[in-house]
Amino acid sequence: MRRRQFMALSASTLALPWVRRAFAGDETPIFYNATEKLDDASLPAKALRLALSKVDKPYVLQQSPVGYPTQSGLVNALATGGDVDICWVGVDRTVWDATLPVPFPIDGGLLGYRLFLINGERQIDFQSVRSIEALRRFIAIQGPGWGDIDILRNAGITVRTGLYKNLFRMTVGGRADFFPRAAFEAINEQKQRVSTAPNLAVEQNLILKYNFALMFFVSKKKPELQKDILKGLQTAHADGSYQAMFKTDQNVATALKEGNLEKRILIEIENPTLPRDVNAIDRRYWFSV
């Protein structure tokens, strides 16, 4: 799954691209991974801006002095006092134990509802799949280090890996049979990538479900930040602004409109990497087909 650039909290500043600047004496900097972009319209970027707008604190987000290109490197820096204060990744025990998790699913758990990108000419091969046993005949593909790899392999699915930019062509080229993507990713990615990966298509009948979610994680040096982000998200959910943001997100709206989620054959598998604490998160915050 998993991230963005940011800005100050005033309405005027939030509307502008990020400009690196000196902090005023009363502002509190929050360092995020320099490889991310928070000036875009991604769901985590919008959720973070929304959460911080609900708390009366002078937070300003700033790129970290060092960029962390891998999730493992980013989480390690967050855990060991590196120059980064926050990240947003798919939840697993490693990041949960190493940081201060903000127990709120940014994506409502849609990260665990997986549609398949496939070679459209092979749709017939998936027509008879009704169970995990049948799905095990097919080879999945993921990016190196992605949290989904252990989940899929635990279910008995063979997984190959490759660089993200190559995974679409590798899928249609036969390197793998299917590329599981979050429901809010698959449809738009197909539209964006089909020109360079001819025959790339969204499989029509199946949805693979496991408990998974995108969450914010904060350095253990920043307990107040963790509490403020959680408070902001909960406040936004209580006043309805989170739900409005979620439903109008382009990728989410596309998935709900075009994904036919409720009519697909549901195959559920376990997520062995999920911390038990995740199950205690209020069910109101979770999406359900």
MOVENMO-V10729 format. One record per backbone hydrogen bond with DSSP energy under -1.0 kcal/mol. NH is the residue of the N-H (numbers start at 0). CO is the residue of the C=O. Records with the same first field share a line. If there is no record, write none. Layout:
# MOVENMO-V10729
NH->CO, CO
This chain:
# MOVENMO-V10729
13->9
14->10
15->12
26->23
27->57
29->59
31->61
35->32
37->3
45->41
46->42
47->43
48->44
49->45
50->46
51->47
52->48
53->50
56->54
58->56
59->27
61->29
63->31
73->69
74->70
75->71
76->72
77->73
78->74
79->75
81->76
83->81
84->30
85->30
86->216
88->214
90->212
92->272
95->91
96->92
97->93
98->94
99->217
101->215
103->101
105->213
107->104
109->106
111->108
112->109
113->207
114->180
116->178
117->200
119->198
121->118
122->119
124->121
125->122
128->125
134->130
135->131
136->133
137->134
139->157
140->177
141->159
145->142
148->145
151->147
152->148
153->149
155->152
156->151
159->139
161->141
165->162
166->163
169->165
170->166
171->167
172->168
173->170
174->169
176->138
177->138
178->116
180->114
182->112
184->181
185->181
188->184
189->185
190->186
191->187
192->188
193->189
195->192
196->192
199->196
200->117
202->115
206->264
207->113
208->266
209->111
214->88
216->86
217->99
218->84
221->218
225->221
226->222
227->223
228->224
229->225
230->226
231->227
232->228
233->229
234->230
235->231
236->232
237->233
238->234
241->235
243->239
244->240
245->241
246->242
247->243
252->248
253->249
254->250
255->251
256->252
257->253
258->254
262->259
263->260
264->204
266->206
268->208
273->270
277->274
278->275
279->276
280->277
284->281
285->282
286->107
